[in-house]
Amino acid sequence: NVLSLAVFHGTPRVLETPSMFRVWSSSVSARVRHMSAGAAFRLSSEFVNSFRHVKAPFGFNGLGELVFKRTYARVKVDGKVEDWPDTIERVVNGTYNLQKNHIESHSLGTWDDRKAQLSAQRMYEKIFYMKFLPPGRGLWAMGTPITEEKKLFAALNNCAFVSTEGLRDDPSKPFTFLMDAAMLGVGVGFDTKGAGTLTVQGPSDMHSPTTYQIPDTREGWVEATGRVLSSCLGGGAPVALDYSLIRPPGLPLKGFGGISAGAGPLRELHETLHRRILEDAGKSLSVTLIVDIMNLIGKCVVSGNIRRTAEIAFGDPELEEYIDLKNYDKNPQRADFGWTSNNSVFARLGMDYSKVCTRVIENGEPGFAWLDNMQRFSRINGPPDFKDIAARGGNPCLEQTLEPYELCCLVETFPANHRTVEEFLDTLKYAFLYAKTVTLGPTHWPDANLVMSRNRRVGCSMSGIAQFLASKGIEELRSYCETGYESIQRYDEQFSKWLSIPRSIKTTSVKPSGTVSLLAGATPGVHYPQSRYYIRRIRLPHNSDMIPVLNRAGYHTEPEQGKPTSVVVQVPVDAGTDIRTLKDVSMWEQLSLAAFMQRHWADNQVSCTVTFDPEREGSQLPHALNYFQYQLKGISFLPAIPAGSYAQMPYQEIDEGTYTDMASRLKPLRFEKATDQDHSVPDLFCDTDACVLKS
């Protein structure tokens, strides 16, 4: 007999038989369904509270916790800053609420709150112990008013792509899409195929000037910029802009965080666009002008304190005009804004790579994207499947193949944090469920919704691969990749059927990672660390109330040289026992690991920036590309930077003794009273979910 204690309307009752238990269970489930219908999903408070006193496994001697508090912890309703259990609760609640709203709004059946509660608790545990993590976008925005009230689900996506090929029909459209997405923190790739499709007109004197008073909103900034572009590119009426409604500098930006820079950056953008476009009036739209406009917009978004942003441009490898865009001896006027995008070429299989590689040796650009491979292959391990034949480019770090106006969501797993492959497969279920759920949220762009609702593209990634290789080896990695990939395909079939949506066109990738991998103490993506022991430097505003907390805990802080408003924090890091570093790994081995992951794991792409010695390996670049062009979809290179090239570098190699001495002085961080957040200062090298920006 089953002996169970239940409560009926507040009265305890012993259930002595299985039939009595089934009746009680059915009754309770019915009441739960009745009470939960229309209500937002919420994790059990008792469950969440059970984690309040559990030490979160942040990585790298407090670096992970520092980055979390600086970048992702939000201010709660009571005025306190989130701790790790709070952030996970918000993210998981937002994820399952999105599922629930989808099920109920589409009448897809009865939402099972009990089953959802068990599943959500499992996802919570996986995130808490950093088996997987949502992307930085998700940690910051999921479950906040951004998604719950404003329904700005685009903010949950990492990246996007837009083509300029059709701009003749609407000259401002691809540019305003990039600006709108960038202001939401979405990195955007763009091509230069619109060059030559129209003649730059300049404003028309045939029309009376129009006046536009710019609202103090993201939409207002985008609309005003679109009007300037339509006027200058397409011969529209002259535009007079009124900036009086834009809040003054120094005020906080609610929702997306940061501090207002006032109207200055926007006014500068409009004046610069007007001047730059008129320089080409009467000429055919050039590649340079397309990239200039995109880069000037990126500079405005960054200097406007809205969000950090990432761009990638794609161009013709045979076009000297394009591959010299970052040659500031030839184009000195671009030095002020050309840094806002990484520039890559659409490489052609069998091309001569020698000419382009001379530029790569100088500054690491351009990168290479093989669009033919992107369109024809999923994983490059057999015959082509042509799933992405409609793709036209990729995202700023080239881990996602994308169609025009397509956005994508990434999620990051840490295989080295798992003891067995079975445990890893269980993690993949919840990691993929998070990302698949994000595809349920429509954007405010109809063009994007058309492609995203069809493709449901997801990028389930891995980080800490170098650490995994050090502990388990290459054959175990192959096993995790192959069995993991097949499991994700089954999960995709299961979740797609439940949600009544198409299966994802592609599901896996390897992103370069950034601050998210720091939380977990993992090496980023496929990349090897520069050394086992090093100092990692993080920037904070000089008035951050985190600084006293760090000083009390023994961390070294100092003013940033040349920027008196910023402080640099030094954190000693040990990347792990037996880990191989860039000094041990050749350019060829880095390429081989990227190809390995493209074959066994990523049906989207592998983002990999190969560090090379210009003197020793520079001449080998064309030969390496000849071999690996058939095994990769994209790759970029970075000339090794000598130690001490500039002061306060993000990474500084140290020996074991120095590390031990620094680490021995550290005490546990206690952020209970620290209240500021999202006032972070970007590092010279991207400290976000974006790859290294090369100036």
Protein Blocks (a to p, Z undefined) as FASTA:
>chain_A
ZZddddeehiacddfbfklmmmmmmmmmmmmmmmmgopacdddfklmmmmmmgccfbehh
hllmmmmmmmmmccdfkopacdfklmmmmmmmmmmmmmmmmmmmnonajcdfklmmmmmm
mmmmmmmnomaccdfklmmmgopaklmmnopaklmpmbdcddfklmmmommlmmmmmmmm
mmnopacdddfklgokaccebjafkbccddddddfbfklmmmmmmmmmmmmmnopacddd
dfklpccehiacehjgpjdebjmlmmmmmmmmmmmmmmmgoiacdfklmmmmmmmmmmmm
mmnomagcdddddddfklmklmmmmmmklmmmlmmmmmmpccdddddehiafklmmmmmm
mnopacdddfklmmmpccdfbccehlmmmpgbdcfkopaccdehiacddddddfklpfbf
klmmmmmmmmmmmmmmmmmpccfbfklmmmmmmnopacdddehklmmmmmnojmlmmmmm
mmmmmmmmmmmmmmmmmnopacdfbfbdcdebjmkmmmnopaehjbccfbfbdcdddddd
fklcklmmmmmnopacdddehiakbccddddddebghiacfklpcfklmmmmmmmmmmmm
mmmbcdddddddfklmmmmmmmmmmmmmmmcfbdcddddddehkbghifbdcddfklmmm
mmmmpccddfklpcbehiaccdfbdcbfbddddZZ
